[in-house]
Amino acid sequence: MSACTATREHEIEGDVNEFRSWVNAQTSKLEERTEEDWKRTKEDFKQRTEELDRKQEGFSEKLRADYEQIKADFKAREKERDRLANREAELTKWERDLLGQYANGTALTATNVEQAYQNFMSNVRARSKNWQQQDWEMAAAVLEELNQRKEAFDELPDETEVRIKTIQMEFAALKESETAK
């Protein structure tokens, strides 16, 4: 009888350890997960927890606490994933608002990259009068994204680089003066 109980406890412990490994694998690199993929992961989580919940009467106190912690960790990572998805959607909106036609990465070329920066700064000047700290952070994120996309162009003329650097400095100064108020 005790050998059977020990085997059962070992089996349940293995199930919880497997669940922990699955949760760790599913919640690593959240920023790379697609919405559809994450939806499937949440469904899998629900099914796995329902199955393990039915086995809880066989859990030791330590195993039960472990299991609850694994579920709590998943829920915390789920909230983080939701926050990342919301921020990504918000950033896309800000890119459209501040970059206009240049928000689409494929629309940006070496010949129009300076115009994209000018467009960005023109929109910042026009809209920033009542911005809060979080608005400035989103605008800075848009500029950072634009800076990264600019790096794809190997050689821009020196004059273009200087004018872009001037726009970047103007943004930094405007942001500094407005957020210091």
PyMOL commands that set and color helices and strands:
alter all, ss='L'
color gray80, all
select helices_A, chain A and resi 2-27+30-32+35-54+56-58+61-102+105-107+113-130+133-150+158-179
alter helices_A, ss='H'
color red, helices_A
deselect
rebuild
show_as cartoon
